[in-house]
Amino acid sequence: MDRHFLYQNAVQCVEAEIDFVEATFKQLKGRPARSLREDFCGTAQTACEWIGRHNENMAWGVDLDDEVLLWGENNNLSKLNQQQYSRIELINRNVLDCDITDLDAVLAMNFSYFIFMERDLMIQYFKSVRDSLNKDGVFFLDAFGGYEAAKELREERECDGFTYIWEQASFNPINSQMQCYIHFKTDEGVEMDKAFSYYWRLWTLPEITEMLLAAGFSTAEVYWEGTDEKTGEGDGIFTQSKIGTADASWVCYVVAEN
Ligand SMILES: C[S@@+](CC[C@H](N)C(=O)[O-])C[C@H]1O[C@@H](n2cnc3c(N)ncnc32)[C@H](O)[C@@H]1O
């Protein structure tokens, strides 16, 4: 049982994420993005995907936790060839103190920035991202919500050889703070309880876009997922939207231009 291996296989779809970043940047700026910083990078799987896309792409991954960075180094960066490896760097630091600048794109994915509880601190983080971007740089975030997001619940999903369990253990409507856990159970019955723990504030989309604009971004747009007519489920295609659907739970991207 390796919690980072299970996390990568259950939670992340870095190909789709980078497809979205590549296409959206090109559409907004008329040129390809080449330099990217992955904030809250964890195992830096996304940064490695970026490196594999083009031989001029550069990536920096930033995370507070040296254990997860070491895992990423040994399991993801180790799969890169020498030329690719020379274009990526992992940095063990707080994203609030990160001085990697002149970037085309900064990413804050899997809701990691929900750790900032106060509006002032979030704006401070968003401002520091803006200072790190090129004049035509773009900040990519994701967000989740819907009426089930504020519910205490436990959901199971079958994966290849194991079960992924997402638990919203508590939610406080007064401050919108929530305790979430990821648990895993192998098909052989081995359980890994509380493999990951997240204490987050469930921010709403208007709050997030307002804070991005307050931090000085010139735009802050929501990209909402389309619906597959046959299944009624999300179709994986995110487009800039002003009106979303009142789904029980949704995930979307937020894109802010410098
Ligand atoms: C939800 S994981 C995200 C992993 C990966 N980016 C993804 O998309 O799945 C959150 C990560 O943020 C890191 N983290 C939390 N607070 C941080 C901070 N202030 N600065 C840098 N990293 C932080 C944690 O160590 C953890 O690896």
The ligand as an SDF file (V2000), in Angstrom:
LIG
                    3D

 27 29  0  0  0  0  0  0  0  0999 V2000
   -4.5190   18.2510   -2.3580 C   0  0  0  0  0  0  0  0  0  0  0  0
   -2.7360   18.0180   -2.4740 S   0  0  0  0  0  0  0  0  0  0  0  0
   -2.5520   18.4460   -4.1760 C   0  0  0  0  0  0  0  0  0  0  0  0
   -1.5990   17.5630   -4.9360 C   0  0  0  0  0  0  0  0  0  0  0  0
   -1.5700   17.8250   -6.4500 C   0  0  0  0  0  0  0  0  0  0  0  0
   -1.2720   19.2210   -6.7800 N   0  0  0  0  0  0  0  0  0  0  0  0
   -2.8720   17.4570   -7.1330 C   0  0  0  0  0  0  0  0  0  0  0  0
   -3.3380   18.2020   -7.9850 O   0  0  0  0  0  0  0  0  0  0  0  0
   -3.4350   16.4110   -6.8530 O   0  0  0  0  0  0  0  0  0  0  0  0
   -2.1850   19.4210   -1.5660 C   0  0  0  0  0  0  0  0  0  0  0  0
   -0.6500   19.6090   -1.4350 C   0  0  0  0  0  0  0  0  0  0  0  0
   -0.4170   20.9510   -0.9930 O   0  0  0  0  0  0  0  0  0  0  0  0
    0.6960   20.9690   -0.1190 C   0  0  0  0  0  0  0  0  0  0  0  0
    0.6000   22.2270    0.6500 N   0  0  0  0  0  0  0  0  0  0  0  0
   -0.3200   22.5650    1.5880 C   0  0  0  0  0  0  0  0  0  0  0  0
   -0.1230   23.8320    1.9980 N   0  0  0  0  0  0  0  0  0  0  0  0
    0.9270   24.3330    1.2720 C   0  0  0  0  0  0  0  0  0  0  0  0
    1.5880   25.5880    1.2160 C   0  0  0  0  0  0  0  0  0  0  0  0
    1.2110   26.6220    1.9820 N   0  0  0  0  0  0  0  0  0  0  0  0
    2.6260   25.7320    0.3680 N   0  0  0  0  0  0  0  0  0  0  0  0
    3.0260   24.7090   -0.4200 C   0  0  0  0  0  0  0  0  0  0  0  0
    2.4230   23.4960   -0.4150 N   0  0  0  0  0  0  0  0  0  0  0  0
    1.3990   23.3030    0.4220 C   0  0  0  0  0  0  0  0  0  0  0  0
    0.5720   19.6900    0.6640 C   0  0  0  0  0  0  0  0  0  0  0  0
    1.8410   19.2900    1.1830 O   0  0  0  0  0  0  0  0  0  0  0  0
    0.0240   18.7160   -0.4140 C   0  0  0  0  0  0  0  0  0  0  0  0
    1.0820   18.0140   -1.0300 O   0  0  0  0  0  0  0  0  0  0  0  0
  1  2  1  0
  2  3  1  0
  2 10  1  0
  3  4  1  0
  4  5  1  0
  5  6  1  0
  5  7  1  0
  7  8  2  0
  7  9  1  0
 10 11  1  0
 11 12  1  0
 11 26  1  0
 12 13  1  0
 13 14  1  0
 13 24  1  0
 14 15  1  0
 14 23  1  0
 15 16  2  0
 16 17  1  0
 17 18  1  0
 17 23  2  0
 18 19  1  0
 18 20  2  0
 20 21  1  0
 21 22  2  0
 22 23  1  0
 24 25  1  0
 24 26  1  0
 26 27  1  0
M  CHG  2   2   1   9  -1
M  END
$$$$
